């Protein structure tokens, strides 16, 4: 699957690079942050896609045919095209580990690199991190709604292309899915693969019973039958029970049945009673059919007897929010003459005003419960003395203050690339999933609930707040 994604960029990244080179800015160093803004759908996100993003950064190489194509556009100077021949990323990258819960305005990933390098990687970074973080977050919501039941991802047929299907499956597992139907994703990332059979299997035999018998004979140890091709309760479940009896006579126990249509609450409860009465209390009921976290919640509230949830279209496409909206914003410059210049983007819309400077994030935990209570964005290098009370305040409504006395803190960002070389050992996907579950466990349900979640505190240190307000005042004074 190795591909050269160097040219996966927007044209204006290259034209800006050309302009920076012509302006003599090639030795300036820039800091950019990847983050998402607060919105009505996302109260938090599950960071994902870091491994693929870093693989992209470290693999950047302009091939000769790339240079020739760019030359054919008649846009770029020859000096710039020559510069691209030896282009490599030589900077630093810091990020939160995959599986970390992150909140609006928090840097998921920070780049500190020569200006041309930092500018160039924006598009692909956002493409990779936005997509996987979006799907991991959607999966986390679905898993939360399932309340401990297993969720399998099987949206490949509805994904927006092969990459969205493969990397979406990876992200879904980070978010909380236990398996995928996607065989390529299973092979690439060692994800458990799962599946039953389609309605067409049943339709290809003279009768439903014969179709079930044939499937059970082929897969006696993993017999999970799709029972709604013709009539779920009058045909499908009774025929499944007959086949289960045949299996048991041969020394096998059936896995269960799958429902893919109809009133899933009613059908599952009735099917559960039928299976129990027939002597199969351990046979699971799997449900699928345009499920999402809200429908799963409704079915759970109705007492649906469903053990396993198959979620496809609405998960792999994140149907209610098809884009994360993550952005990549300049936060500091280090010109070749020396010194640091914090940078800020202003807007009439408060939520679009960025946080300046090279930053870190600390997560504050209650010492007694181990639960996360707030995050504090600080200027890089700032430390927190846990032996002293810590007072934080709302970044805009500054009269809202909270003081912690019995607490611990954890820095969230870790170095990933230093001077163009990887310094972070990426864990196996199974370890990322374990970490993501631990992360979710440190947050109160009030922050994770689907409707009207409590707003998690993300505040600025006094030092960062002072830098931000000073910059705002200076820019407004200069520009009226």
Secondary structure as GFF3:
##gff-version 3
##sequence-region A 1 480
A	DSSP	alpha_helix	11	22	.	.	.	ID=ss1
A	DSSP	beta_strand	29	35	.	.	.	ID=ss2
A	DSSP	beta_strand	45	46	.	.	.	ID=ss3
A	DSSP	alpha_helix	50	58	.	.	.	ID=ss4
A	DSSP	alpha_helix	64	72	.	.	.	ID=ss5
A	DSSP	alpha_helix	78	85	.	.	.	ID=ss6
A	DSSP	beta_strand	92	96	.	.	.	ID=ss7
A	DSSP	beta_strand	101	102	.	.	.	ID=ss8
A	DSSP	beta_strand	109	114	.	.	.	ID=ss9
A	DSSP	alpha_helix	115	120	.	.	.	ID=ss10
A	DSSP	alpha_helix	122	146	.	.	.	ID=ss11
A	DSSP	beta_strand	150	153	.	.	.	ID=ss12
A	DSSP	three_ten_helix	156	158	.	.	.	ID=ss13
A	DSSP	alpha_helix	162	175	.	.	.	ID=ss14
A	DSSP	beta_strand	179	180	.	.	.	ID=ss15
A	DSSP	alpha_helix	183	189	.	.	.	ID=ss16
A	DSSP	alpha_helix	199	203	.	.	.	ID=ss17
A	DSSP	alpha_helix	208	218	.	.	.	ID=ss18
A	DSSP	beta_strand	224	226	.	.	.	ID=ss19
A	DSSP	pi_helix	232	236	.	.	.	ID=ss20
A	DSSP	alpha_helix	237	249	.	.	.	ID=ss21
A	DSSP	beta_strand	256	259	.	.	.	ID=ss22
A	DSSP	alpha_helix	264	277	.	.	.	ID=ss23
A	DSSP	beta_strand	284	287	.	.	.	ID=ss24
A	DSSP	alpha_helix	293	301	.	.	.	ID=ss25
A	DSSP	beta_strand	308	311	.	.	.	ID=ss26
A	DSSP	alpha_helix	313	316	.	.	.	ID=ss27
A	DSSP	beta_strand	327	334	.	.	.	ID=ss28
A	DSSP	beta_strand	341	342	.	.	.	ID=ss29
A	DSSP	three_ten_helix	350	352	.	.	.	ID=ss30
A	DSSP	beta_strand	359	366	.	.	.	ID=ss31
A	DSSP	beta_strand	372	379	.	.	.	ID=ss32
A	DSSP	beta_strand	390	393	.	.	.	ID=ss33
A	DSSP	beta_strand	401	404	.	.	.	ID=ss34
A	DSSP	beta_strand	407	411	.	.	.	ID=ss35
A	DSSP	beta_strand	413	418	.	.	.	ID=ss36
A	DSSP	beta_strand	421	422	.	.	.	ID=ss37
A	DSSP	alpha_helix	429	441	.	.	.	ID=ss38
A	DSSP	alpha_helix	445	448	.	.	.	ID=ss39
A	DSSP	beta_strand	457	460	.	.	.	ID=ss40
A	DSSP	alpha_helix	462	479	.	.	.	ID=ss41
###
